Amino acid sequence: MEDDPKLSSVLKDALEKKSYRVTTVADGKEALELGRDFTFEFILLDAMLPGMDGFSIARELRKSGVAAHVLMLTARDAKSDIVRGLDCGVDDYLTKPFSFDELFARLRALARRGTASPQLIYEVGDLRMDAVTHAATRAGQAISLTRTEHLILEYLLRNPNVVLRRDAIINAVWGYETTVENNTLDAFMKQLRFKVDSGHETKLIQTVRGFGYKLTAGYP
């Protein structure tokens, strides 16, 4: 997540030569959305990005429960900036210019730390999903889900009481570079709503017209 196209390209090439799979973005808000929607082992984050700075991105990622290792890449080497980054949830801090040898060494060191344990049980109201076994229940009754329905429901459960745009759901479920029409998502949501809410007084899955969908326990 680097706004300098030349440096971003050089970093991507160097990482891919070390067999890392790399996704790059240059906008801060897009970086935050990508970090929330997809599972990464490492996030290399520039402190100064257009749209949203790296410190704010790191803070919001941690609030969302993102457990990826975050390595801040920046020309700002003041101690106060380093402290600020660490307080925002950054795992390590590398100032520019840096050598690729040092970058790879820091990535290896972060990998040895392991990652924070992700949340294993998601619950909203009487809806429950086990992220390990993929089992879902509503009021104790099992819900049979297809793989795609499971991915959609897990994403909703990870973001309760938040209006999720259609494109964000599509990116999280089908992939950032996959083209999926809105009516395809709507068809899956209709079927998922039937499985989750049919027969229950409280309807958990809401359609927010013009935006997307929201999962909430406070809607009768």
Secondary structure, DSSP 4 states (H G I P E B T S, - for coil): --S-HHHHHHHHHHHHHTT--------HHHHHHHHHHS--SEEEEESS-SSS-HHHHHHHHHHTT--SEEEEEES---HHHHHHHHHTT-SEEEESS--HHHHHHHHHHHHHH--PPPP-EEEETTEEEETTT--EEETTEEE---HHHHHHHHHHHHSTT-PEEHHHHHHHHH-TT----HHHHHHHHHHHHHHHHTT-SS--EEEETTTEEEE-SS--
